[in-house]
Amino acid sequence: MHYYTAQNKHSDFWKACTSMKIPTSLEKHLAEFKQTGFITLPKQSLFSYPSWFQVLVGQNYLPNYKKFNNPPVDLDTARDYFKMISHIIQHDVASLPDYNGLSI
């Protein structure tokens, strides 16, 4: 997948990689990802969706995917969101036992 989806086409090697025959299962995964941004993987898949996502987005495989091109969130919405996250973290940390006297 890494070689096939590479955007580097500056040599015969890379041109061959991006035009090589790939397994049908990979074709299906790439088509689904291009269309939806997701991949339906079997339970026993060696790599999880986040791994696929990181490689494909890193390879710029979806430069025009609309869900990745949403307008930026306004500052007030972002600030409110991160305040909420901070509050949740502080609440959860406050509920943890105190380990100040613990020696390791």
N, C-alpha and C positions, 0 to 999 in steps of 0.2 A: 504494500500500500504506500509506504513512504516514497519509494522510487516512482511508482506510477502516478502519484498525485503531485510530484515535484513540479514547481514552476520553472525550474532551471532548464532551459533548452539551448544552452550555449555550446553544446558539443554533441557529437554523434551518439555518445553514450547516453546522455540524458534524453535525447530525442527518441532513442530506441526504448528507453525505460518507460516513457510516457505514452508510447504507442504499442507496447507489448500486449499480448493476450493475457488476460487475467481470469481467474476462476469465476464461474457464474455467481458463487456466493458473494464474492467481493464486488462484482458488478451490481448485484442487488443491494448490498449495503451502501455503496456509493450513490446509487440512484435514489435510495430512500433518504439518505442524508442530504443530498442536493435539493430534494423536494421538500423535506420537512425539518431538517436540522437534527433529526433523531435517527437512531439505528436500532432495529429490533434484533437483539442478540440472543442466541441460545443461552440457557442457564449455565451451561458448562463452558462458556466462552473463555478463552485464555485471557483476553483483554476486555476490560469493562468499557462501558460507554464513555466515561470521562477520558480514558486513554485515546479512544478513537477521536473524540471531539478535539482534544488537544492537538493531535497530529494533523487532522484535517483543517482545523482553523489555522494552525501554525503554517500549514502549506498554502494558505490562502485559497483553499478549495471552494469557499463560498463567498467570493468577493461581492456578489450582488444579492445575497440572501436577505430578503426584506426584514426578517425578524432581528437580524444583527445590525440593521441600519435604522433602528428606531431613533426618533429625535431625542436629544439628551433630556434627562430629567431636570426640571427646574430646581434651583438651589434650595428653596424652602422644602420641597418634597424630599429631596436627598437628606437635608438636615434632620427633618422629622423622622425619617426612616432610621438614620444612624443613631439618633437619640433613643429611639425605641430599642434598637439592638443593644445599645450601651446599658439601658435600664434592665433589660433581660439578663445580660451578663452579670451586672452588679447584683441583681437579685439572686441569681444562681450561685455566685461566689459567696455571698453572705450566708447562704444556707449550708455551706460546707463546714465540716468540723475544723476547729482551730488546731493547727499543727505546730505552733510556735515552740513548744517545749520538746518536740520530737527530735531525737538524735539519730542520725543515720550512719 
